Amino acid sequence: MTERVGELTNPEAWEIDASLLAALTAWVRSRAEDIQHMQRLEQGNSDSYVADVIIRPHSKPGPYGRVLKLVPPKIAQEESYAQGLLDQQQTDFSREYLVISQGSYLPNSGWQIQLQGYQDLRPLSTRIDDPEFARHCAAIVQAVVVTWNHEAHVSDLQEEAPTTYLQEVVEEDELRPFALAAGLDLDTPPAEVRLGGWQDELPNPLALIKDRQPWAGAKPYVWRGVGHGDLHTDNVLVPPSGDVKDSFRLIDLGRFSIRSPLSRDPMKLLLSAAADWLPQLAVESALRASLAEVVVRPDLVLAAPPIKGYQEVAASIHSAAEQWAQVQNTPQKWKAQQSLVLAGCAMRYVVRDDFPVPDRCWFFQVAALALRAMTATNVPLRTVPTPRRQISSTKPIAISPPEPVSPEPVEHPGSGAAVLHLVPPRETAKEVSPGEQVWDLARAAERLGASVGPARLAVVAEQLSQTARRLEPTLARIPGTAKVRRELRALRAALIALQDTATAGAALEPVKDSAAELAEYTARRWPEARG
């Protein structure tokens, strides 16, 4: 009897090029199990492709969930080096909490494939609405920063110039597209920047990177030691319910280092949670500005109802990380380094072109606030949250975006600070069902017109593709949406193609076709979505 070969049960779900898909298919066919793509995990910022999958063995017990990672050749070598460092740093923590994956190579591609995970564990991002999310984050951060480094015995404290630190975190060429989109001067940036909606001037992160800050010579102390290197909410696996203190696991250790700033893992975890929160908040609302302050200095923000939950999470992460400084009796030195490292983590999000420009501007705001916090203590915070309003945990904002503004820096009277208007005003989104969201997305894509210029089409296509991306995990949790999800992925692929201004004319028709198909299947699944 011929043994059945493995297969990809939904190959259309994989957003990878045809040659890589063929290599993955050949690899799966050599195994006696099928692999089903559930959702792409996109918190990371590398060229790797990471997905949540279900593996169904043909003869062994199953099915079970795993995180599948496709690693390009250039990154596979770096991860092998990190693996070597891990092998030399065996501690009780690493044996208990780290998921070490031994990758194999896809045939005829040079790409490496890794399967990581534990039975019945899910990414931390799936529990972001858990009332105990703040406590879970605190337990994870305390273990990673304090327990791991206490066992490793490699940590040290040293002075570091802020300019040098940020230059190592982000390169000038990476910043240029964002500076152009936001209307900021990268070549001769002013020392301070005035952000839209703010009354006071803030340190300009671009000026610090270019060594044009008058206080750039100050050198805060930075603790370095062992660190995960990319601790976001998709790289921490936790049980679907209950406590996580002794049951979480860390995956994707390709950026592990024994010289990592000890604040980097907790600040990256905090910003990754914030990245999940941002789609819930209207872009122009004061609540977004308040969230930036909460992320930077939760101890100075009044935990009013609109931001209380965010403040609890931020405070728990900051406090858990600071336990290391308390043990070492260096709490004041810790606050300065935590602000500097937070600014660096925020600037990594600023240069991510897979995030909408308004979100990248928000991370720029976080970086500016963090630099202010590094140079001063107990600075009064200025923004006032908007009144409490109902906010969906899954609802994307602004499906049909307004005309974009090309903000240009202008002189503020009496100041040399550049003014950055983050976004134009837009209407607050209403509470709508997932079906209505998909329907609105499809109709917005159908209405795209050939009379609009390629640059405008690219902007709108980026907004719509981000909305589609954020809808995917929501639909994955709803029964009977397989065909809708398939058409949603097809539309998103077409929208990504439309973002290339050189081929926008030819790409518009496939977008409209995909949108019409998506609208049809959405109306079948949710007849009421037509409104």
SETIDREN-66069 format. One line per 10 residues: number of its first residue (from 1); their letters; for each residue x, y, z of C-alpha. Coordinates in Angstrom, 3 decimals, always signed. Each point is the difference from the previous one (the first is absolute). Example, Ala and Ser with C-alpha at 12.3 -4.5 7.8 and 13.67 -1.06 7.14 Angstrom:
1 = as = +12.300,-4.500,+7.800; +1.370,+3.440,-0.660
This chain:
1 = mtervgeltn = +0.000,+0.000,+0.000; +1.408,+3.376,-1.029; +0.340,+2.457,+2.874; -1.829,+3.282,-0.570; +2.294,+3.009,-0.437; -0.440,+3.160,+1.985; -1.614,+3.076,-1.515; -0.794,+3.647,+0.623; -3.758,-0.092,+0.518; -0.531,+3.671,-0.974
11 = peaweidasl = +2.957,+1.042,-2.178; -1.785,+3.191,-1.090; +0.349,+1.369,+3.556; +3.802,+0.203,-0.192; +1.069,+3.529,-0.965; +3.343,-1.046,-1.482; +1.336,-0.071,-3.540; -0.608,-2.990,-2.249; +3.536,-1.426,+0.201; +0.018,+0.045,+3.809
21 = laaltawvrs = -3.487,-1.519,+0.089; +1.209,-2.788,-2.303; +2.970,-0.676,+2.302; -2.286,-0.074,+3.055; -2.411,-2.349,-1.791; +2.870,-2.362,-0.865; +1.173,+0.025,+3.621; -3.476,-0.789,+1.313; -0.388,-2.852,-2.502; +2.990,-1.699,+1.653
31 = raediqhmqr = -1.892,-0.167,+3.290; -2.917,-2.129,+1.133; -2.076,+2.956,+1.140; -2.088,+2.827,-1.394; +0.480,+3.676,+0.849; -2.822,+2.535,+0.112; +0.779,+3.733,-0.022; -2.069,+1.829,+2.653; +1.338,+3.552,+0.050; +3.150,+1.922,-0.701
41 = leqgnsdsyv = +1.797,+1.414,+3.051; +1.374,+3.415,-0.905; +1.305,+1.608,+3.194; +3.562,-0.803,-0.937; +2.080,+2.201,-2.277; +2.197,-2.191,-2.156; -0.248,-1.581,-3.415; -1.113,-3.272,+1.565; -3.537,-1.283,-0.557; -1.677,-1.106,+3.233
51 = adviirphsk = -3.388,-1.720,+0.204; -2.247,-1.720,+2.497; -0.677,-3.497,-1.402; -1.843,-3.189,+0.887; +1.878,-3.273,-0.590; -2.058,-3.146,-0.628; +2.159,-3.165,+0.131; -1.188,-2.924,-2.105; +0.647,-2.613,+2.678; +1.215,+1.669,+3.213
61 = pgpygrvlkl = -2.313,+1.750,+2.503; -1.122,+3.461,-1.069; -0.818,+2.564,-1.197; +2.126,+2.571,+1.815; +0.996,+3.619,-0.476; +3.446,+1.307,-0.869; +1.654,+3.236,-1.044; +1.640,-0.533,-3.393; +2.804,+2.302,-1.040; +1.581,+0.254,-3.449
71 = vppkiaqees = +3.445,+1.585,+0.331; +1.818,+1.465,-3.034; +3.640,-1.024,-0.547; +1.524,+3.265,+1.219; -1.819,-0.229,+3.355; +0.492,-3.750,+0.452; +3.732,+0.551,+0.474; -0.604,+2.647,+2.688; -2.414,-2.306,+1.812; +2.561,-2.809,-0.052
81 = yaqglldqqq = +2.417,+2.343,+1.777; -2.644,+0.860,+2.607; -0.673,-3.704,+0.457; +3.689,-0.525,+0.741; -0.129,+2.688,+2.702; -3.059,-1.637,+1.527; +1.751,-3.346,+0.137; +2.712,+1.652,+2.111; -2.516,+1.634,+2.370; -1.852,-2.972,+1.425
91 = tdfsreylvi = -1.876,+1.041,+3.161; -3.058,-1.247,+1.850; -1.941,+2.821,-1.675; +1.095,-0.909,-3.517; -0.782,-3.681,+0.514; -3.436,+0.805,+1.415; -1.268,+2.890,-2.112; +1.800,+0.027,-3.359; -1.254,-1.927,-3.025; +3.145,-0.821,-1.962
101 = sqgsylpnsg = -0.782,-0.945,-3.585; +2.390,-1.873,-2.232; -0.811,+1.180,-3.493; +0.131,-2.046,-3.165; +0.404,+1.332,-3.516; -2.621,+0.141,-2.721; +1.165,-1.798,-3.152; +1.702,+2.075,-2.703; -0.667,+3.340,+1.718; +2.537,+0.795,+2.723
111 = wqiqlqgyqd = -2.895,+0.884,+2.304; -0.199,-1.552,+3.445; -3.232,-1.229,+1.576; -0.584,-0.084,+3.739; -2.926,-1.427,+1.934; -0.339,+1.353,+3.499; -2.614,-0.388,+2.666; -1.547,-2.068,+2.716; -3.235,-1.911,+0.108; -2.895,+2.268,+1.077
121 = lrplstridd = +2.075,+3.203,+0.177; -0.969,+3.073,-2.007; +1.703,+3.367,-0.714; -0.334,+2.559,+2.791; -1.667,+2.318,-2.532; -3.108,-2.214,+0.132; -0.503,+0.994,+3.651; +0.500,+3.744,-0.325; -3.622,+0.597,+1.080; +0.394,-2.231,+3.063
131 = pefarhcaai = -0.781,+1.986,+3.198; +3.217,-1.472,+1.450; +2.175,+0.978,-2.985; +2.010,+2.501,+2.083; +0.791,-2.637,+2.620; +1.010,-2.508,-2.677; +2.394,+2.513,-1.592; +1.533,+0.803,+3.383; +0.687,-3.676,+0.692; +1.647,-0.484,-3.398
141 = vqavvvtwnh = +2.150,+3.140,+0.261; +1.105,-0.777,+3.550; +1.108,-3.474,-1.047; +1.799,+1.160,-3.166; +1.807,+2.987,+1.507; +0.620,-0.997,+3.613; -0.004,-3.804,+0.209; +1.773,-0.691,-3.289; +2.750,+2.578,+0.590; +0.445,-1.011,+3.630
151 = eahvsdlqee = +0.760,-3.542,-1.198; +2.152,+1.005,-2.999; +2.520,+2.182,+1.895; +1.043,+2.016,-3.081; -1.656,+3.371,+0.671; +1.935,+3.248,+0.410; -0.633,+3.739,+0.223; +1.673,+2.518,-2.269; -0.413,+3.571,-1.257; -1.312,+0.376,-3.549
161 = apttylqevv = -0.379,+3.103,-2.140; -3.664,+0.385,-1.116; +1.011,+0.924,-3.545; +2.228,-3.042,-0.363; -2.682,-2.250,+1.448; -2.737,+1.180,-2.382; +2.344,-0.104,-2.992; +0.593,-3.677,+0.769; -3.746,-0.638,+0.263; -1.168,+1.713,-3.194
171 = eedelrpfal = +1.892,+1.093,-3.097; -0.459,+3.349,-1.683; -0.961,-1.564,-3.340; -2.819,-1.895,+1.718; -1.422,+3.284,+1.320; -0.017,+1.900,-3.267; -3.307,-1.381,-1.414; -1.800,+0.813,+3.274; +1.515,+3.482,+0.211; -1.143,+0.646,-3.569
181 = aagldldtpp = -3.545,-1.264,+0.688; -0.269,+2.024,+3.221; +1.563,+3.177,-1.410; +2.970,-0.050,+2.376; +3.526,+1.213,-0.724; +2.407,-2.897,+0.429; +3.137,+1.756,-1.254; -0.045,+3.030,+2.347; -2.727,-0.806,+2.542; -0.794,+2.617,+2.679
191 = aevrlggwqd = +0.724,-0.972,+3.582; -3.684,+0.032,+0.916; -3.225,-0.970,-1.707; -3.548,+1.129,+0.647; -2.473,-2.806,-0.548; -3.574,+0.632,-1.092; -2.257,+0.489,+3.029; +2.891,+0.804,+2.388; +0.627,+3.358,+1.635; +3.614,-0.651,+0.946
201 = elpnplalik = +3.060,-0.860,-2.015; +1.565,-3.445,+0.225; +3.527,-1.231,-0.746; +0.302,-0.954,-3.643; +1.211,-3.630,-0.297; +1.350,+0.752,-3.480; +2.212,+2.751,+1.424; +1.413,-2.383,+2.594; +0.790,-2.601,-2.645; +1.748,+2.713,-2.045
211 = drqpwagakp = +1.883,+1.144,+3.149; -1.638,+3.435,-0.063; -1.393,-0.010,+3.550; +1.706,+2.368,+2.453; -0.313,-2.569,+2.790; +1.129,-2.964,-2.127; +3.273,-0.202,+1.936; -1.801,-1.209,+3.140; +0.640,-3.699,+0.525; -2.607,-2.009,+1.912
221 = yvwrgvghgd = +1.001,-3.339,+1.470; -1.381,-3.038,-1.829; -0.248,-3.494,+1.462; +0.813,-2.717,-2.521; -0.366,-3.754,+0.310; -1.895,-2.957,-1.471; -3.133,+0.798,-1.941; -2.428,-1.532,-2.461; +0.500,+2.885,-2.425; -3.472,+0.009,-1.584
231 = lhtdnvlvpp = -2.459,-0.456,+2.861; -3.331,+0.919,-1.599; -3.443,-1.419,+0.722; +0.228,-2.647,-2.725; +3.325,-1.361,+1.294; -1.381,-0.872,+3.432; -2.183,-3.118,+0.177; -2.483,-0.309,+2.867; -2.932,-2.256,+0.976; -3.366,+1.055,-1.483
241 = sgdvkdsfrl = -1.256,+0.820,+3.515; +1.169,+0.167,+3.597; +3.325,+1.100,+1.445; +3.132,+0.188,-2.178; +2.727,+0.486,+2.635; +1.448,-3.512,-0.180; -1.409,-1.121,-3.349; +1.086,+2.574,-2.604; +2.606,-0.837,-2.637; +2.186,+2.233,-2.183
251 = idlgrfsirs = +0.470,-0.771,-3.687; +1.917,+1.533,-2.928; +3.343,+0.506,+1.718; +1.903,+1.058,-3.108; +0.907,+3.369,+1.560; +1.151,-1.357,+3.356; +3.004,+1.855,+1.395; +2.121,+0.027,+3.118; +0.542,+3.769,-0.529; -3.620,+1.075,-0.269
261 = plsrdpmkll = -1.158,+3.146,+1.847; -2.073,-1.453,+2.830; -2.792,+2.498,-0.672; -0.402,-1.063,-3.623; -2.098,-3.132,+0.521; -2.559,+1.662,+2.313; -0.251,+3.154,-2.127; -0.400,-2.032,-3.197; -2.754,-2.038,+1.671; -1.762,+3.200,+1.084
271 = lsaaadwlpq = +0.186,+1.582,-3.466; -1.216,-3.183,-1.674; -3.071,+0.095,+2.254; -0.447,+3.676,-0.899; +0.177,-0.926,-3.689; -2.969,-2.311,+0.619; -1.877,+2.787,+1.821; +0.490,+2.734,-2.606; -2.597,-1.243,-2.543; -2.645,+0.396,+2.714
281 = lavesalras = +0.678,+3.734,+0.402; -1.099,+2.742,-2.380; +3.130,+1.453,-1.560; -0.650,+3.626,+0.940; -1.303,-0.624,+3.531; +1.707,+1.318,+3.120; -0.248,-3.548,+1.278; +2.842,-0.985,-2.340; +2.175,+2.813,+1.352; -0.847,-1.087,+3.540
291 = laevvvrpdl = +0.955,-3.574,-0.877; +3.449,+1.234,-1.085; +0.464,+1.627,+3.405; -1.244,-3.124,+1.742; +2.550,-2.153,-1.815; +2.881,+2.306,+0.954; -0.800,+0.963,+3.602; -3.020,-1.903,+1.346; +0.898,+1.127,+3.520; -0.727,+3.649,-0.903
301 = vlaappikgy = -3.335,-0.561,-1.737; -3.283,+0.041,+1.878; -1.708,-3.333,-0.708; -3.294,+1.505,-1.173; -2.584,-2.445,-1.427; +0.815,+0.483,-3.729; +3.633,-1.033,+0.501; -0.101,-1.961,+3.258; +0.517,-3.412,-1.634; +2.919,+1.236,-2.119
311 = qevaasihsa = +1.558,+1.690,+3.037; -0.174,-3.215,+2.022; +1.810,-1.990,-2.703; +2.692,+2.647,-0.516; +0.532,+0.463,+3.735; +0.271,-3.743,+0.600; +2.649,-0.422,-2.716; +2.043,+3.020,+1.120; -0.193,-1.087,+3.635; +0.909,-3.633,-0.688
321 = aeqwaqvqnt = +3.042,+1.038,-2.050; +1.115,+2.446,+2.692; +0.234,-2.829,+2.506; +3.456,-0.720,-1.447; +1.130,+3.522,+0.879; -1.482,-0.316,+3.479; +2.032,-3.151,+0.582; +3.123,+1.775,-1.304; -0.840,+3.199,+1.943; +0.079,+2.167,-3.171
331 = pqkwkaqqsl = -3.653,+1.137,-0.476; +0.798,+3.534,-1.239; +2.525,-1.256,-2.535; -2.595,-2.503,-1.157; -2.656,+2.624,-0.771; +2.342,+1.900,-2.309; +1.099,-3.128,-1.867; -3.574,-1.275,-0.282; -1.033,+3.253,-1.688; +2.925,-0.140,-2.441
341 = vlagcamryv = -0.650,-3.630,-0.885; -3.736,+0.697,-0.388; +0.843,+2.784,-2.458; +2.127,-2.440,-1.977; -2.733,-2.650,-0.066; -2.537,+2.605,-1.120; +2.275,+1.132,-2.838; +0.160,-3.597,-1.253; -3.783,+0.200,-0.438; +0.339,+3.413,-1.676
351 = vrddfpvpdr = +1.995,-1.541,-2.872; -2.393,-2.921,-0.536; -1.668,+0.447,-3.370; -2.589,-2.681,+0.806; -1.661,+2.415,+2.461; -2.243,+2.897,-1.083; +1.682,+3.399,+0.087; -2.278,+1.327,+2.810; +1.061,-2.918,+2.211; +3.667,+0.608,-0.805
361 = cwffqvaala = -0.501,+3.653,+0.927; -1.418,-1.149,+3.332; +3.148,-2.024,+0.683; +2.056,+3.076,-0.930; -1.979,+1.863,+2.647; +0.838,-2.731,+2.534; +3.698,+0.322,-0.856; -0.113,+3.778,+0.502; -1.779,-0.343,+3.345; +2.459,-2.678,+1.105
371 = lramtatnvp = +2.952,+2.292,-0.755; -1.645,+2.746,+2.022; -0.456,-2.442,+2.874; +3.673,-0.971,-0.248; +1.133,+3.596,+0.502; -2.480,+1.005,+2.716; -1.964,-1.535,+2.839; -3.568,+0.630,+1.105; -0.824,+2.124,-3.038; -3.718,+0.910,+0.139
381 = lrtvptprrq = -1.979,-1.655,-2.750; -2.209,+2.188,-2.141; -2.569,-1.945,-1.972; -3.524,-0.696,+1.189; -1.708,-3.246,-1.052; -3.151,+0.190,-2.064; -3.186,-0.975,+1.855; -0.748,-3.676,+0.457; -1.492,-1.577,-3.089; -0.660,-3.514,-1.166
391 = isstkpiais = +3.009,-1.481,-1.761; -0.046,-3.330,-1.808; +2.860,-2.401,+0.739; +0.166,-1.070,-3.631; -1.341,+2.928,-2.028; +2.377,+1.646,-2.502; -0.133,+3.757,-0.385; -0.771,+2.061,-3.096; -0.786,-2.522,-2.724; -0.496,+2.831,-2.489
401 = ppepvspepv = +2.848,+2.409,+0.799; -0.163,+3.716,-0.761; +2.234,+1.767,-2.459; +3.548,-0.146,+1.329; +1.824,+3.085,+1.135; +3.638,+0.581,-0.875; +1.077,+1.598,+3.267; +2.919,+2.371,-0.201; +1.993,+1.260,+2.964; -0.888,+3.602,+0.827
411 = ehpgsgaavl = +1.553,+2.394,+2.440; -1.935,+0.466,+3.218; -0.029,+3.661,+1.080; +2.818,+0.598,+2.417; +1.527,-3.425,-0.530; +2.290,-1.872,-2.329; -1.901,-3.240,+0.461; -1.404,-1.777,-3.027; -3.738,-0.673,+0.112; -1.185,-3.469,-0.978
421 = hlvppretak = -3.729,-0.279,-0.685; -0.421,-3.712,+0.443; -3.290,-0.548,-1.840; -2.957,+1.920,-1.390; -3.260,-0.087,+1.997; -2.226,-2.916,-0.722; -3.322,-1.289,+1.182; -0.109,-2.278,+3.037; -0.801,-3.561,-1.065; -3.231,-1.585,+1.150
431 = evspgeqvwd = -0.418,-3.311,+1.761; -0.620,-2.521,-2.763; -0.046,-3.780,-0.317; +2.782,-1.934,-1.771; -2.350,-0.645,-2.926; -0.710,+3.711,-0.383; +3.704,+0.775,+0.173; +0.783,-2.438,-2.815; -2.923,+1.314,-2.054; +1.151,+3.615,+0.443
441 = laraaerlga = +3.527,-0.993,-0.949; -1.181,-1.731,-3.182; -2.181,+2.946,-1.015; +2.821,+2.473,+0.665; +2.323,-2.040,-2.231; -2.666,-0.219,-2.719; -0.341,+3.798,-0.006; +3.673,+0.610,-0.782; +0.074,+1.979,-3.236; +2.429,+0.093,-2.915
451 = svgparlavv = -0.256,+3.801,-0.036; +1.940,+0.146,+3.263; +3.765,+0.399,-0.337; +2.377,-2.915,+0.739; +1.368,+1.646,+3.155; -3.488,+0.427,+1.451; -0.915,-3.568,-0.961; +3.108,-1.266,+1.777; -0.934,+1.842,+3.202; -3.560,-1.309,+0.022
461 = aeqlsqtarr = +1.140,-3.516,-0.940; +2.371,-0.018,+2.969; -2.816,+1.043,+2.367; -2.376,-2.634,-1.367; +2.600,-2.782,+0.030; +0.772,+0.766,+3.651; -3.719,-0.213,+0.785; -0.146,-3.369,-1.766; +3.014,-1.237,+1.965; -1.600,+0.927,+3.312
471 = leptlaripg = -3.265,-1.696,-0.916; +1.620,-3.371,-0.727; +0.521,-1.224,+3.607; -3.515,+1.148,+0.927; -1.583,-2.009,-2.820; +2.166,-3.038,+0.819; -1.866,-0.280,+3.295; -3.450,+0.053,-1.652; -1.446,-3.286,-1.349; -1.092,-0.160,-3.621
481 = takvrrelra = +2.291,+2.737,-1.313; +2.487,-2.052,-2.027; -1.162,+1.352,-3.372; -0.157,+3.565,+1.294; +3.537,-0.308,+1.362; +1.203,-1.410,-3.309; -1.427,+2.971,-1.913; +1.312,+2.414,+2.628; +3.527,-1.331,-0.532; -0.409,+0.311,-3.752
491 = lraalialqd = -1.124,+3.618,+0.364; +2.884,+0.793,+2.293; +2.497,-1.434,-2.496; -1.553,+2.140,-2.740; +0.151,+3.097,+2.210; +3.679,-0.604,+0.727; +0.653,-0.111,-3.755; -1.913,+3.271,-0.377; +2.453,+1.741,+2.332; +2.669,-0.127,-2.726
501 = tatagaalep = -0.577,+3.308,-1.806; +1.808,-1.288,-3.101; -2.622,-2.709,-0.609; -3.043,+1.537,+1.731; -2.002,+0.282,-3.230; +0.224,-3.714,-0.787; -0.567,-0.987,+3.647; -3.254,+1.921,+0.463; -2.241,-2.436,-1.885; +1.068,-3.070,+2.064
511 = vkdsaaelae = -0.785,+2.011,+3.148; -3.514,+0.719,-1.213; -0.544,-3.638,-1.018; +1.220,-1.275,+3.368; -2.132,+2.574,+1.824; -3.114,-1.108,-1.887; +0.675,-3.648,+0.890; +0.564,+0.918,+3.638; -3.226,+1.997,+0.116; -1.941,-2.933,-1.464
521 = ytarrwpear = +1.271,-2.553,+2.521; -0.386,+2.470,+2.865; -3.647,+0.595,-0.917; -0.583,-3.769,-0.003; +1.567,-0.421,+3.452; -1.458,+3.195,+1.504; -3.112,+1.096,-1.957; -0.517,+2.825,+2.489; +3.423,+1.479,-0.843; -1.430,+1.720,-3.090
531 = g = -1.603,+2.508,+2.327
